[in-house]
Amino acid sequence: MLAALLAFSGVSGFPFAEDLEDIIDTIAQKLGLPMGSIRAEVAKLSDAIIPGSSRFVLNGLMRDLIPADVSGRTSLGDVAPATAIGLPGSSAIREVTDLLGPAASMIQGVFATTSTLAKATYRPEVTFNDALRISPVTAFRLVGDSWSYYNTGAITDRRGYIVSPEMNAGIILTRLLGFYPKAAAEQYQTIMVAKRITDYQRQISAGFRIGWVKAKMAGDERRARAIMDAARDWNKSNKDMQVNIKGWSRALSEARRPAVERQLRSAPVSARQNLEQTGRLLLSD
């Protein structure tokens, strides 16, 4: 069984592999270790031993034979739900929905599909195919995706953005059979790893910056200098995951503004006049 999983899904398809990945990444990030993704570290190690082997080790030996994401269908790696809920940037709603099981996903899908169908009757930017692509009924999603791929001439996401320009009859056929396109799966896997690393990097940077702002606001220059020195030491020790120190003075100036003023400055220009009027109505003189 393990040999078959290795051939079709790679080591990421082994039972509990994705759950262990989430847990390891969560522990490493909570401890402040310079590792954003264990998957990226395994890929680096595999390529260091045998150049070009990482994609086969992680996703199976069959990946280049057909244009479909076979590993996504044969993988047993994601067993326990909500294991990524403690990671920076994770969606709590999505993790809780996974925890509640298929019934919650079905209810969410029905509401989303019904709302989109209603909008498609009177809003020109919404189409009936948009509703098909988010339908809780698998057959409808497959038809909606395939129709979108055919019309666009490329693999697109639900917003209509191109995920991969690769397109042929095999991709549409395998999508109708229930397989996600391999090219799109590779793109999303790369994005997932990159997002996990960058979200962790942002969290580390924000931790230093918020601590520095608090020290400056309290007039504790000694602690502020210590935090700045700690950030520089982090950058020296972690060349691949450096924090941004340049924006700290701007963060301090923003922290000294009233909360409503900060909100107005971050709002879209077209909405500021209405928000300013609301502020005049609700705020005390």
N, C-alpha and C positions, 0 to 999 in steps of 0.2 A: 504493500500500500504506500509506504514512504517513497519507494522508487517511482511509483506512478505519479505521486504528488510532486516529486522533484522534477519529473519529465514535463508535467503539464502546468505546474504552478510555481515551481522553485521553492526555496526554503521559506519564502513568505507565505506559502500556502499550507505549511505544516500546521497541525492543530495548535491553537492558541498563539501562533507566531505573531500575529498582529496585536493581540492583547498584550503579550510580553513586550512588544515594541513600544506600545503606549505607556506601559508601566515603567519600563526602563527610562524612556525619555522624560516622563514626569518626575521620577526620583532624581535623575541627573540634573534637571532644570531647577527643581526645588532646592537642591544642594548647591546650586551655583557652579556646577561643573562646566567646563568649556566644550560641551557636546550638545548640539541642537537636535541631532537625529541619529539614532543607532543604525538606521537603514543606510544613511549616507556613509557612516563609518564602515559598515560591512562592505558597501560598494567600493570604497577606497581600498580596503584591505584585499578584496578579491581581485581588483584590477592591478594592484601592486604585485600579486603573486602570478596571475595570468592576465595580461592586458586584454581588455575587451570582454572579460568573462562575467562582469558584474550583472549585466542584464539577464544572462541565462541563469546565473546562480539565484538571483532574486525572483525571477518570473518564469523559469522553466525552459526546457530545451526545445519545446514545440513552438515557441513564440514567432519564429520566422517562417513557418511552413504555411500558415493561412493568415488572412487579414483580420481575423477575429481575436478578441481577447479571451482565449481559452482559460487562462489562469484565473480570471475573475469568476468563472463558472465552476471550476473544480477546486478552488481554494477552500481550505478549512481553517484558515488563519484567524478569522474574526469570529470568536465564539461568545465571549463575555461582553455584554453591552456596557456602554458609558465608561470605558476604560480611559478615554482621552479627555474626560471632563475637566481634569485639573491642569491641562496644558494651556499656555497662553494662546489666545486667539481662537480657542475652540468654541463651538456654538453650543451653549447650554441647552437650548431648545432642541437641537438635533440629537444631542446625547440623551436627554431625558426621553425624547420620543423613541429612540432605540431601546431604552430601558423599559418602557411601557409595552413594547412589543408590536406585532403587526397590526393589532386592532387600532392602536393610536395612529400609526402611519396611514392606515386605510381611512380613518375619519378625517385626518388632515388632508389627505389626497382628495376626498370627496368634496370637502369645502372649497379647496383651491380650484378644482375642476369646475364646480358649479359656478363659482364666482367668475372664472374666466369665460365660461360659456355665456353667462349673462352679459358681461362686458362686450363680448364679440358681436352681440346683436345691435349695439348702438355706438361703439367706439371704434373708429377706423384703424387705430394702431394695434388692436387686438383681433386675432383671427381664430377660427375654429380649430385650426391645426395647433395653435398654442395650447388649447385645452386638451387636445389629444396627447400632447407631449408630457403633460403633467398628470394624466389620468392614473388612478390607482389600478386600473385594469391593464395588465401587461400587454395584451394584444393591441390595445389602442395606442399605447406608448410606442410600440415597435412600428406600427403603421405611421404614426405622426413623425417619428424620427426619420424613417426611410423616405417619407414624402419630402421632408425638409432637406435631406441630403440631396435628393434628386433635383429639386428645384434650384438649390444653391450651387450644386456642382462641387460641394465640399462638405466635410463633416462640421456641423455647426452645433452650438449649444442652444439652450432654450431662449436665449436673448437674440439669437440669430447671428452671433459672432462666430467667426471661423475658429475651430479648434485645431483642425489639420486640413490642409488643401488636398490631401490625398483622397482620391475618389475613383471608384470603379464599381462594376456590377457585383463583384464579390463582396464588397463592403455592404451594399444594400441587401444582398441575399442573406448574408450571415446576420445582419441586424434583424431582418424579418424572422430569422430562425431563433432569435433571442440572445445573440452574442453582441457585446459592445465592440465597436471598432478598435483594433489593436493600437492604431496610431493615436486615437483619442485617449485610450487608457494610459499609454506611455506619457502623453502630455500631462494628464491629470496627476499621475504618480509623481512626476518631476515637480509639478507645482505644489503638491502636498508636502514633499520633503523640503522644498525651498521655503514654503510658508512656515513650516514648523521651525526652521532655523532662524528665519528673519523675525518671527514673532518672539522667539526667545531672546534674540539680540535686542529687539526693541524693549523688552521687559527689563533686561539688564541695564540698558541705557537709561530707561525711565527711572529705575531705582536709584541710580547715582544722581540723576538730575533732580528728582524730587527731594532727596535727602539734602542736596546742596542748596536748593531753594529754601527749604525749611530752616537750614542753618543761617542763611543770609537774612531771611526775614526775622529771625530771632536775634540777629546781631552777633552770632557766634562765629567769628571769622576763623578761629582755630579749627573748629570742626569742618567748616566749609573748605579750608585748605586741605585737611586730611582726606575729605571725600574726593576732591579733585586729584590728589596724589594717588588715591586708591584706583580711580578711573584710569589714570595714566599707567599705573602698574598693570592693570587688567589688559590694556591695549598692548603693552610690551610682551605680556605672556600669551596673548591670544591674537595672533596676527590675522586669523581667518574670521574672527568674531569681535571686531573692535567696536567700541561705543563712540557715539558722536558727542564731542565736548563743545563744539562750536556754538550750538544753539542754547546754551545754558543761560546766558545773559538775557536773551530775549524771553526765555521762560520766566526769569525773575521779574522782568518788567511787566509781563502779562499777569503774574501772580499778584502784583501790587494794584491791579485795576479792580474795580467792583465787579461782582459776578455777572450782572446784567450787561455791563459794558463788554466783558469778555465774550459773552454769548452773541452780542450784536456784531462784534468784529469777526466772528467765525461764521456768521450767517451769510447766505447768498446775498449779493448786492441788491437783487430785485426784491428781496423780502425785508430789507432793513427798514424801509419807511413804515411799513405796516407794524413791524416789531417795535419801532421807536414809539409809534402811536399807542400801542398796547402798553408799553412801559409807562408812558405818561398817565395812562388811565389807572394802572394798578399800583404804581409806586407812590409812596408818601413823598411830600415835598421836602 
